[in-house]
């Protein structure tokens, strides 16, 4: 299996005393390691739901950077790319044995928000790149929501 996930049976040793779902934390840690991992996912948050594709921090930073510099001149875009890659450098470095307890953020592409009223304020286009704190996720399910036609 190409993207097999070895989640283990033990809960990670979270070292910052913040409550977060250990299973989701392991899934995000695996995504960060695999680099080419894509998992449709829906997250429940205090303000509604966000649905998109879970990706590695590296893929997120690449997508974020390209979206951010898309309106810059080529010269300015290149300098900004280097700066943003430096900011996200931990996702570009190889770490053979990461500690899932240090995974704090989840990264989505093609993300869309769903409010309690059912509206989708971000439904135009292909969605957005999104980064959020795992400690703010109250629940999740595998699969991506789509707007009914």
N, C-alpha and C positions, 0 to 999 in steps of 0.2 A: 504494500500500500504506500503510495507516494508521499502523502502527508500524514502518516501515522502519528498519533499523539500518545505519548507515554505519560499519563497523568499521575500514576502512582496512587497508593491508597492513603498515604499520610497527608495530613493537612500541613501546608507550609508553615514555617516558623516566621510569622510576620513580626518584624522587629520595630515597627513604628506605632504599635498599639491602636491602629485604625481598623475598624471593623469593615471587612470586605469579603465577598464570596470567594472562598479558596478555589473552587472549581473554575470559576470564570478567570481568576487570577492565573491559574495554571494554563488555561487555554490561551490567554494573552501572552504569557511567557513563551509558550510554544510558537505562537505566531511571530514573535520577535526573533526567535532563533531560526525558524524555517525560512524566513525572508520571502518565499513565494507562496505563503499560506493565504488562502482566501476562504472565509466562512461567512455566508449570509447570517445575520444576527439581528435580533430586536432587543433593545434594552428598555426597561422601565425605569423612569427617573421621577423625581418629585413633580416636575412640570408637564409630564406627558411621556411619550415614547419616542425613541429615535431608532430608526431601522436603516441598516446599511450592510456593508461588507467589512468584516474584521480583517485587518491587514497588519503587517509588521510596522514597528515604529519607523523603520527605514523607508518602506514604501509610502507611509503617511508623509514623512518629511519631504520625499521626492515630489509627491503630488501637491503638497502644501506650497513648496517652493515654486513649482511651475505655475500654480494658480496665482501666487503672490507677485511674481515677476512678469506676468503676462502683459502688463501695461507699461513696462519699463522699456527704455531704449536698450539695445543689445549690450552696450558697454555697462550700463547701470545694472542690468539683469545679471551679468556674469559676476560682478562683485557681490551682489546680494545673494546669489546662489552659494558662493563660497562661505559667506557669513552664516547663512542658515544651515548649511551642511556642518559647519563647525559647532553651531548651537546643538544640533541633533547628533553630534559625533558618537555618542554612546550606542546609537542604533546601527552605526556603520562598522563598529569594531567587533571582531569575533570574540565571543565569550563562550568557552566550551562548557562551563558548568555554572549557569546563572542561578541566582537565588530567587525563586518565585516570590519570596517575601518582599523583594525590592521592586516588584512590578506594581506601579502606582497608576499608570495611565493606560487607557484603551484607545485604539485608533481605528477609525472607520473611513471608508471612501464610499461614494455614492449614497451618502446619508441623507435621510429626510426625517423631519420632525412630524409627529402626530400629536395633536393636542387632545385634551379630554372631550372637547366638543366635536372632534372628528375632523377638524380642518387640518390641512397640510400646508402650512405657510411657506415651506421651502420646496414645493412640488414642481416648480418650473425647472426644466433642464434635467441633467443627469444626477443631480444631487450635489452634495458638498463634501469636502474633507472635514472630519470632525475628530476632536481629541477631548476626552473627558476623564475624570477621576473615577477609578474603580470603586472607591468608597461611597460614591454618590449613586451607584447603580443599585436599585432595590430588587431587581429581578431581571432575568434574561431568558430568551428562548432562541433556539437555532432556527434560522429562516428569516427571510426579509419580507416585510409588509409591502404590498402593492396597492395602489389606488384602484378601486372597482370602477369599471367603465360603465 
